[in-house]
Amino acid sequence: MIRLDNVSKVYRTERVETLALDNVNLEVEAGEFLAVMGPSGCGKSTLLNLMGLLDEPTDGGVALDGEPIERYRDTRLARLRNQKLGFVFQQFHLIPDLSVTDNVEIPLLYRRLSNRERRRRALAALERVGLSSRVHHFPTQLSGGQQQRVAIARAIVGGPKVILADEPTGNLDSQMGDEVMEILEELNRDGATVVMVTHDARLAERTHRTVRLFDGRQVH
Amino acid sequence: MLRSYLKLAFKVLWRRKFFTAISLFGISLTLVVLLVVTALFDHAFAPHAPETRLDRTLGIYTLGLRGPQASSSGSPGYGFLDRYARDLPGAERMAIYSVQQRAISYVGGRKLVSWLKRTDGDFWKILDFSFVEGGPFTAEDEAERHFVAVINESTRDRFFGHLGEGGPSGKGATAVGKTITLDGQRFRVVGVVEDVPFLRFSPFADVWVPISTYRSSGYRHQLRGGFQALVLAKSKASMPLIREELQSRLADVQFPDPREFDHAYTGAETELEAISRIMFSDTMERAHPGRLLAILVTMALLFMVLPAVNLVNLNLSRILERGGEIGVRKAFGGSSRELVGQFLVENVVVTLLGGALAVGLSVLVLDAIQASGVIPYAHLDLNLRIFAWGLGLTLFFGVLSGVYPAWKMARMHPVDALRGRSS
């Protein structure tokens, strides 16, 4: 589903050059639940950003669903992200001015759908994460766990093949973290490929496979 | 998608009330000035009664004379217009009228000063005056030297107000059939028209009387001085023909003293062309009405640039605040182009609100200008045409001040945006 060939990523500023990823080779199979672990600053989020087409490798190639992503223009990358990928962030990144339903509808705004159809799909996604009773609330009126569930609903509303979760439980207590993990597991059982960055070894054990990074290199 | 953008735009504006208030203040102040200027321009140059046929009306406002030793220019004389500007091919009618002059009257011991214009009968057929009493004098009145007059409502109130039934202000008196005396000449009032604004140079006056009522008939032969003409073309298409024919007739002009002047130049021109020629001291052969419009548009643009830059700065300062949203939208499929569209919509919404505010304030400002009497007989209001201009200016302002911040926001790298740092 996702393939990284000899991928390196260097961040350059005027003074410093930082090697965030060094010659990483990785293949994520369709339907797999993969955990990415490692200490802070080891390149986990960079790896996820490359898989999510949010960033470009300095060297090497990325392929998504068998399609090599090379020098794609902004519009084409945006379409690919919209059709095939769903993101869950540690900070939730919900838009505070929009209601829960409006937040979940965001990926569908970039598709040719009627208002009614968008609303229908958003409500279905919220039902799937157990938030049917909170559709008119605003993010600030929800607990952290509920906000992350809204973020998951937003990630799945477009029916993506891949869900990329960057420390989705990092800001939650263990109980809420478990709830979010259960939802991700359920989505994986239903066919979605899930890649999750985490510090939590307990959660990583529940996935199919764990990739560890250290100083930008894949250690095993 | 647009509904979602609009919903978010209003919520963002409501959330940042101080920012919104500053933006609206700047936008509305700018647009008020532009709307007032547009209203004044419209008041002076757009088709309004009595100049309802401006699209096919030409004027002969200036006649220049050149000779071996000297040259001079000013308004044409009756003799020139009568002999060389009548029956131009393509013209439906032609009217000759004098440049307005002050005339003195004494009513009940009070000295009254009126603007007096002498016209022929066709003047009333080319121009579309609104009569509130009686009607115009005719070509026959002019030919027979009848001492008749058309006056405006203000003049009626000044002369006959104390006889009327309109209460303490004296307004509402009738005037037709009564006489007025101007510069010692008595005229019988045959019609009363609504006041004509001062900025409508051709029709403007307080009192209109036949040309033939001049004390002397010496004007009839003069090449230069004191008169102008309006030529109503049969259609817009025939206007070039009128201009060309008038030019060709200049070769036939007979000069009383060829040693002084032996060459005449003039032109049939629109009011805008005439104003432009006067403003830029252009010759009749080289008038550039486009330059006047270009200068006005440039001034309007420059006037808009400062507040636009201010709004640009305010918008730019908010990029980081909305970094998370930009990152999320990009991550979930929003392209840079779509994000530019979203932020432009937001900016246009705020400028449209400012525009609505400006329309209300402009009405108050125009009322104040009108009440002050700075422009005699001005009827300043925001008609549909000015409203359309205002809407156009507002949208232009919205796009002008929104494009750069929107582009800057949309160009943010999604990873940077999600981390809340600018690229």
HADDOCK unambig.tbl for C-alpha pairs under 7 A between the chains (distance, minus, plus):
assign (segid A and resid 54 and name CA) (segid B and resid 331 and name CA) 6.74 0.50 0.50
assign (segid A and resid 54 and name CA) (segid B and resid 414 and name CA) 6.11 0.50 0.50
assign (segid A and resid 54 and name CA) (segid B and resid 415 and name CA) 6.36 0.50 0.50
assign (segid A and resid 74 and name CA) (segid B and resid 335 and name CA) 6.29 0.50 0.50
assign (segid A and resid 75 and name CA) (segid B and resid 335 and name CA) 5.19 0.50 0.50
assign (segid A and resid 78 and name CA) (segid B and resid 330 and name CA) 6.75 0.50 0.50
assign (segid A and resid 78 and name CA) (segid B and resid 333 and name CA) 4.31 0.50 0.50
assign (segid A and resid 78 and name CA) (segid B and resid 334 and name CA) 5.85 0.50 0.50
assign (segid A and resid 78 and name CA) (segid B and resid 335 and name CA) 5.36 0.50 0.50
assign (segid A and resid 79 and name CA) (segid B and resid 333 and name CA) 5.57 0.50 0.50
assign (segid A and resid 81 and name CA) (segid B and resid 331 and name CA) 6.55 0.50 0.50
assign (segid A and resid 81 and name CA) (segid B and resid 332 and name CA) 6.06 0.50 0.50
assign (segid A and resid 81 and name CA) (segid B and resid 333 and name CA) 5.40 0.50 0.50
assign (segid A and resid 82 and name CA) (segid B and resid 332 and name CA) 5.12 0.50 0.50
assign (segid A and resid 82 and name CA) (segid B and resid 333 and name CA) 4.11 0.50 0.50
assign (segid A and resid 86 and name CA) (segid B and resid 332 and name CA) 6.94 0.50 0.50
assign (segid A and resid 93 and name CA) (segid B and resid 324 and name CA) 5.92 0.50 0.50
assign (segid A and resid 93 and name CA) (segid B and resid 328 and name CA) 6.75 0.50 0.50
assign (segid A and resid 95 and name CA) (segid B and resid 325 and name CA) 6.09 0.50 0.50
assign (segid A and resid 97 and name CA) (segid B and resid 8 and name CA) 6.80 0.50 0.50
assign (segid A and resid 97 and name CA) (segid B and resid 11 and name CA) 6.02 0.50 0.50
assign (segid A and resid 97 and name CA) (segid B and resid 12 and name CA) 6.87 0.50 0.50
assign (segid A and resid 98 and name CA) (segid B and resid 8 and name CA) 6.92 0.50 0.50
assign (segid A and resid 107 and name CA) (segid B and resid 332 and name CA) 5.03 0.50 0.50
assign (segid A and resid 107 and name CA) (segid B and resid 333 and name CA) 6.31 0.50 0.50
assign (segid A and resid 109 and name CA) (segid B and resid 1 and name CA) 5.56 0.50 0.50
assign (segid A and resid 110 and name CA) (segid B and resid 333 and name CA) 6.27 0.50 0.50
assign (segid A and resid 110 and name CA) (segid B and resid 334 and name CA) 6.21 0.50 0.50
